[in-house]
Amino acid sequence: MQQPILSRQQCRLADRMAVEEYGFSGLVLMENAGRGAADVLCRLGIDGTVVVCCGKGNNAGDGFVIARHLDLRGHAVRVLLWTEPEELSGDAAANFNILAKTDVPIEIFGNSHDARRLGQSLDGAAWIVDALLGTGARGEPRPPFDAVIEQLNAAPTPKLAVDLPSGLDCDTGAAARHAIRAAETCTFLAAKRGFFQPEAAPYVGRLHVCDIGVPKKLIERMAGVK
């Protein structure tokens, strides 16, 4: 059976219906997403430190889960956070609080771009995980994310994008002037429509669709929603 391709709105609706109609919790869905991405990264091979770059939304929450699972499997990992911890909310805040109780190093950059400090944090990294911006972000990334994305792209380290490359519109495939150029993208629930546009290819890289436990019946139902 051909795998469904969903829009931003269809994915959001599927997440909502999974909670409201099927009884999932958002924490379970986030746990499944982060663990799935960690699985992909481990299959690709990790030879060194993984640097997980997080913003403030649910995409960041996925990043916290990824970091926890990599640490659990014995990999060196550190998290870079571009928000203040108290600005996190919901499931992302819950997963940050869990991660903060582990031995995973967390570097707080807040709402600013410190190029020297970021360069030091990336030095010697085997992978950069992009968990900065999620599907809700549109248009040109705002400061400090524009400068952070530019510096991450300039690093020779391969990038793995979480759900979508930050700065890429998942419906149209159009990339902002500052958009992550990922070697690998782990997307959740279903592939996004914009990923298959020719202009998106340099940003998406190789695509991995990770299930998050949402029943096939619900995904197929969403595929039929206009």
N, C-alpha and C positions, 0 to 999 in steps of 0.2 A: 504494500500500500504506500502511495506517495505521502511523504511527510507534509503536514499542513504548513502554510506560510501565513503568518498573522500580522496585522497592523499593530501599531502602538495601542490604539483604543481596544482592539480585540484582546490583546494580552492583559490590559488592565481589567477588563471585564471578566476575563477568565480567572484572574487572581481573586477578584471580589466574589465571584460566584463560588469559587473553591472554599472560601471562608463562610459565606452566607448560606449556601445551599448544601455543601458537602461536609461542613464542620471542621475544615482544616483551621489551624491557627497560622497566623503570619509567621510566627517563629519557626514552625515546622517547615514551611515553604522556603524560608530564608536558609535554614539549616541544610535542606536538601540541595539548594542552589549552590551554596558555598562548598559543600562537600563534593558535589559533582565537579565543580571547577578544580578543586584540589586533586581529585582523581585524574582529571585530564592532565594537569601539570605534572603529576607524578609519572604518568605514562609517557609524557614527552621527555622526561629526564631532567633531573635537577642536580647540578654539580656546583654547589655554592649557595650563597644567600639569596633568598627571594625577598624582594622589597615590594610591599603591598601599599599602594598609594590610594588614600581614601579621602572622599569629600564628606558630605554630611547627610545624604539621603540613604535610601535602602540599598543603593549600589555599594555604599560604604559598609553597610551591615553585612552584605555578602562578602566583602573584603575581610572583615573581622573574622567571619566564620572560616574563610580560606586560611587565614593566618593560624588560627587555632588548630585546624586539622593538619596543616603542614608541621606545626610544632609537635603535635601528637605523634606524627610519623617520624620524628627525629631530624627534620630538616631545619636548617638555620633560616630564620625569618624575622623581619622587622616591619613595623607598620609606621607609615608617615601619614599624619592627619592634618588636613587643611580645613579645620574648623576648631572651635573650642568644644571640649567634651560636653559642656552643659548645653550646647546648641543642638546636640543630637536628640532625637526623639523616637518614640515607638520601639519597633523591633531593632532598629539600628542601635539605639541607646542601650537596649538590653544586651545585645551582643558585645558592645563595647565594654560594658560593665563586667561581663564574663571574662573577656580578653584581658582586662586590666588586672584581673586576679591571677593571671598566669605569669610565666617568666618571659613572655614575648616582649621585646623592647618596643615602646611606642614613643615616637617623636612628634610633638605637637608643633605644627607650623602656624596654627591659628588661621587668620585671614590675610596672611602676607606671604610674599615670595622671597625667600632668602636663597639666592642662587649658590652662594658659597657653601652654605650648610647642606643644601640639597645635593650638590655635587659630591660632598663628603659622604652623604648617606647612600649614594648610588655607587660609590667606588667599589669595584670588585663584585658587583651583583651578578648573579647568574640569570635572573629573571626580574622583570618589572611587571607587577600586576596593576592594571589600570582599573581602579574602582572609584574613580573621581566623580563622574557624572552618569546618570542613568537615562532611561528613555524619556523622562519628563523634561529634560533639558533641551532647549531648542535655540537655534541661532548661534551667534558667536559666544564662546565661553567668556564669562566675566572674570576680571581680576579677582584673585591671583591665578585662577586656573589657566588663563591664556598663556601666561609666562611659564607656569609649571609644565603645561603640555609641550611648549616649545623646547624646554630643557630636557624633558623626558625623550622627546623624539630625537634630539641631538645625541643622546647617549647610545653607544653601540650595543647595549644590552637588549635582547629580544623582549618584546612586550606581549603580554597576554591580557586581552580586554575582557572585562566582566560584563556580560549581557550585550554590550555594544561598545565600540571605541568611543571614548569621550569626544564630543564635538561632531559626531556623525548623526545625521537625522535618520532614524531607523525606518521611516516611512518612504522617504524620497531617495535615500542614498547620497544626498548632498552633504559634503563635508564643509565645516566651518574653516576659516583660515587657520585656526589652531585646532587640529583634530589629531588624536592619537593614531599613529601608523602601527597597527598591531601585526605581529607575526601570526598570532592565534587569537581567535575570539570564541569564548564560551558563552553562548546565549542560552536562555532558559525558557522552558515551556514549548517554544516552537521558533523556527527561523523567522526573522523579521523581513518584511517585504523589501525594504530598501537595500538589504545586503546583496541582492542579486543584480543591482544596477552596475553597469561597467565601471562607473566612476567611484564606486565604493570599494572595489577590489583592493587597491593599495592600502586601505585603512583596516579592512576586515581581516585580511590574510586568510588563513585556513579556518573554516567555520566548524565548530563543535556544538551540537544541540544537546543540552543536558536536560533530562526530565527532572521535574521537581516533585513528582508524585501525583500531580493532577491527573485524574482519570482521562483516558483517551476519549471517552464519550463527551466529556465537557469540552475538550480541545476541538473536537470535530464540530460540536455545536457552535462554538465561537467562530470557527472558520466560515460558517454560513451566515454570520451576523454582518449586515452591511453598515 
